[in-house]
Amino acid sequence: METETRPTRLSSQGARRMNVITNGLATMLVYTSFFAGTMILPQVLRSIGKNEEHSGSYINDQTAYYCMAVHSLAAAFTCPIAVFIIKHFGTKISLVTGSSLCTFFYLSMMLPAPSGILIYVTQSIFGFGLALVRPASLKFLINNTTPSTMGRDSGIHWGLFMSSMIWGNIVTLFLFRDDITDSKRMVVYAVLGSLNIVGIIMFVVLRPAPSRYDEESTPLLQEMKEDLTPSSINAMLRDTFSVVVLKQTLWLLPSMIAAGFYFTVYCVHIPAIIDTPHIGLFGIMVGVGELLGSLVLGRLISEFGYVLVVLLSGVLAIISLLLTYTNITVSEMDGPRLAILIAVGLAYGISDAGNNTALSTIIGRLFCEKSEVIFCVMSCIMNISAMVWYFIYTVVPFQTIIFVTGIAVLVSMIGIFIVVRPK
């Protein structure tokens, strides 16, 4: 009579580590395509609108901002729904479904003559899919993490995620050295779409967390698929409302709003006004700054606390916005302005990573038992504020956008200081 062979502790730990790495790489590829495709979108759509062959495409200089506004609106509505979808269908199905929905946008941009209406539709689908990928990826990470490996596994995941802005912009740096043509556009979005498809395949091959073999390596959270009943939905809505109305949450709301404003500035507004060959370079520097900020400022939090990191991130953000306000307002970049563009890109990345790292750890400490609810609220508010900023940019001068974003950063710093001040 054959006996069932139980996997060894080493094999279960190895499977868990492989899941962490595979999930991190797949998430990195999906977001690599997103960041690169978003940063070049204003210039790409502008080139389509100026092409007389595409005169009936309903695309103009404002289309990119409306597209990103639609994307952010869809993502904002998806954030609360994503919790239910992940609970009901599980993380793997959610990851595969969300990343697959992102593909439609890349396919639409590969058409010889894409229409504005089609781009709006695929951007809304894109926003829904991407808003599903992020929480599902984090939940899958937690499912494969043990108390003894949490720090290492989180470092691997965030390191891969933060580097996602670098790789796609390397593609655009080399392919968009001069004017954007239809053939170049189709090649670039084919490359980005292919990276996204590789990410989908990696999500497909993810294995279930080996959680049942020994108690010591039991994951922090089990993979559960729950039936969604009206009572469970009402209970979760009550939990969400009870967290939102807390005094600490209200003081953190300005930080969530400022984060949405800040993202639109460095990811869409600045790439829209600089010349095409420098978009990829700027994106790479932002990515390098994000990676450095997550590594360096994350350590400072554990050694010196939140106040120093929030102060450094805020000051760096203000300096970046001031340099943008005074220097990066024309499309042509000479030597000094190019050096400022590189420095500003690095500063945007470091300050954004520092602020998000501090905000995430503060939320984790204050709302440890309901952190998924507040993260959902945070993502929803960030997307709504980004959507508003995309619409406003079509009627307000760029310098005004920069000035108001700077004020929002200052207010967000005050809110965080009030939350973390000694009682």
Secondary structure, 3 states (H helix, E strand, C coil): CCCCCCCCHHHHHHHHHHHHHHHHHHHHHHHHHHHHHHHCHHHHHHHHHHCHHHCCCCCCCCHHHHHHHHHHHHHHHHHHHHHHHHHHHCHHHHHHHHHHHHHHHHHHHCCCCCCHHHHHHHHHHHHHHHHHHHHHHHHHHHHCCCCCCHHHHHHHHHHHHHCHHHHHHHHHHHHCCCCCCHHHHHHHHHHHHHHHHHHHHHHHCCCCCCCCCCHHHCCCCCCCCCCCCHHHHHHHHHHHHHHHCCHHHHHHHHHHHHHHHHHHHHHHHHHHHCCHHHHHHHHHHHHHHHHHHHHHHHHHHHHHCHHHHHHHHHHHHHHHHHHHHHHCCCCCCCHHHHHHHHHHHHHHHHHHHHHHHHHHHHHHHHCHHHHHHHHHHHHHHHHHHHHHHHHHHCCCCHHHHHHHHHHHHHHHHHHHHHHHCCC
